[in-house]
Amino acid sequence: MNWKTPTKILDAIYEALGTIDLDPCSPTTNRASAPVQASVHFTEADDGLALPWHGIVFINPPYGRQLKAWVAKAKDEVFCGNARTVVALIPARTDTRYWHEHVAGDATVFFLRGRLRFGAADAAAPFPSALALWGATAHQVNALQKRLPDAWVVTAAMREDVAGCES
């Protein structure tokens, strides 16, 4: 459920978006050894689902049963104004309820070509992957598209509603 993000993907994100402010799915809070270069790291003990997010956020969430909660949180943190941009590396499971409720039409999606090889895995993932971006500016999308030219990009405009935000 927890796999290290491929360096090629992270490098493209850093080049396109600049500094990552928060990684709420980090295996460590030690900035020197954390797989994602971020200013702040939340670990499982911190419970990134329960804490507010801020700035530019990158998540490679656990791909188990809690995946839908992470995807919903990513969307909500942007729509409610807490985070400016959230980038999520997730399985491209367009047939799921969470995809239709929180990704389709709400996020710009980079469908990544081929199957990713996570960390030191012997084989590629058994599923396609996507980067979903909530709150991305046109500049961020264009910059990431230049760095991931083989990705198929579907853009979505942000809606004005804030349903589900806590006061």
C-alpha positions in Angstrom: 0.0 0.0 0.0 2.9 2.4 0.6 5.3 2.7 -2.4 8.0 5.3 -3.1 7.1 7.8 -5.9 9.2 7.4 -9.0 12.0 10.0 -9.1 11.0 11.0 -12.7 7.5 12.0 -11.5 8.8 13.9 -8.5 11.4 15.8 -10.5 8.8 16.8 -13.0 6.6 18.1 -10.2 9.4 20.0 -8.5 10.4 21.6 -11.8 6.8 22.6 -12.7 5.4 23.6 -9.3 8.5 24.6 -7.4 8.6 24.1 -3.6 6.3 21.5 -2.1 4.9 22.9 1.1 3.4 19.7 2.5 3.6 15.9 2.1 0.8 14.6 4.4 1.6 10.9 3.5 5.3 10.8 4.4 7.0 7.7 6.0 9.1 10.1 8.1 9.3 13.7 9.3 13.1 13.8 8.7 13.5 16.1 5.8 16.9 14.7 4.9 15.6 11.1 4.5 12.0 11.8 3.4 11.3 10.6 -0.2 9.5 13.9 -1.1 11.3 17.2 -0.8 8.7 19.2 1.2 8.8 21.9 3.9 6.5 19.9 6.2 5.9 16.1 6.4 3.0 14.4 8.2 3.4 10.7 9.0 0.8 8.1 9.7 1.2 8.9 13.4 0.2 12.6 12.6 -2.8 11.5 10.6 -2.7 13.8 7.6 -6.4 13.1 7.0 -7.3 14.8 10.3 -5.0 17.8 9.9 -5.4 20.9 7.8 -3.3 21.2 4.7 -1.6 24.3 3.3 0.2 25.7 0.2 1.3 23.3 -2.5 0.7 19.7 -1.4 1.9 16.5 -2.9 0.4 13.1 -1.9 1.1 9.6 -2.9 -1.5 8.1 -0.5 -1.9 4.5 0.6 -3.7 2.7 -2.1 -5.8 0.6 0.2 -9.3 1.2 1.5 -8.5 4.7 2.7 -7.6 5.9 -0.8 -11.0 7.4 -1.3 -10.7 9.4 1.9 -7.4 10.8 0.8 -8.8 11.8 -2.6 -11.8 13.4 -1.0 -9.5 15.3 1.4 -7.3 16.5 -1.5 -10.3 18.0 -3.3 -11.9 19.5 -0.1 -8.6 21.2 1.1 -8.4 23.1 -2.2 -12.2 23.9 -2.6 -12.3 25.1 1.0 -9.3 27.4 0.6 -6.8 25.6 2.9 -4.4 24.4 0.2 -3.6 26.3 -2.9 -2.8 23.2 -5.1 -2.9 19.5 -4.4 -1.1 17.0 -6.6 -2.0 13.3 -6.0 -0.4 10.3 -7.6 -3.2 7.8 -7.7 -4.3 4.7 -9.6 -6.3 5.7 -12.7 -9.4 3.9 -11.5 -12.0 5.9 -13.5 -14.6 3.3 -12.8 -14.7 4.0 -9.0 -17.2 6.2 -7.1 -14.5 8.3 -5.6 -13.1 9.1 -9.0 -16.5 10.4 -10.2 -17.2 12.3 -7.0 -13.8 13.9 -6.4 -11.6 13.8 -9.6 -13.7 13.8 -12.8 -14.6 17.4 -13.6 -12.9 18.8 -10.4 -9.2 18.0 -11.1 -6.9 18.3 -14.0 -5.7 14.8 -14.7 -2.4 13.6 -16.2 -3.0 10.0 -17.3 0.6 8.6 -17.2 1.7 6.4 -20.1 2.6 2.8 -19.3 2.8 1.3 -15.8 4.9 3.0 -13.2 7.7 1.2 -11.3 7.5 2.3 -7.6 10.6 2.4 -5.5 12.7 -0.7 -5.7 9.8 -2.9 -6.9 10.8 -5.8 -9.2 7.9 -5.2 -11.6 5.8 -2.3 -12.7 2.4 -1.6 -11.0 -0.5 -3.8 -12.1 -2.6 -0.7 -12.8 -2.3 2.6 -14.7 -1.5 5.7 -12.8 -2.5 9.3 -12.9 -1.6 12.7 -11.4 -4.7 14.5 -10.3 -4.3 18.3 -9.6 -6.8 20.3 -7.8 -6.4 24.1 -7.8 -3.7 24.0 -10.5 -3.1 27.2 -12.4 -2.8 27.2 -16.2 0.9 28.0 -15.7 1.4 24.9 -13.4 -0.5 22.6 -15.8 1.5 23.9 -18.8 4.8 23.5 -17.0 4.0 20.0 -15.9 2.8 19.1 -19.4 6.2 20.1 -20.8 7.9 17.8 -18.3 5.5 14.9 -18.9 5.0 15.1 -22.7 3.8 11.5 -22.9 0.9 12.0 -20.5 -2.7 12.5 -21.7 -4.1 15.6 -20.0 -7.7 16.3 -19.2 -8.3 19.7 -17.7 -11.1 20.8 -15.4 -12.1 24.3 -14.2 -12.5 24.9 -10.5 -16.1 25.3 -9.4 -17.2 28.1 -7.1 -19.1 25.9 -4.7 -17.7 25.0 -1.3 -20.0 22.2 -0.3 -18.6 20.1 2.5 -16.3 22.8 4.0 -16.3 23.2 7.7 -16.8 26.7 9.1 
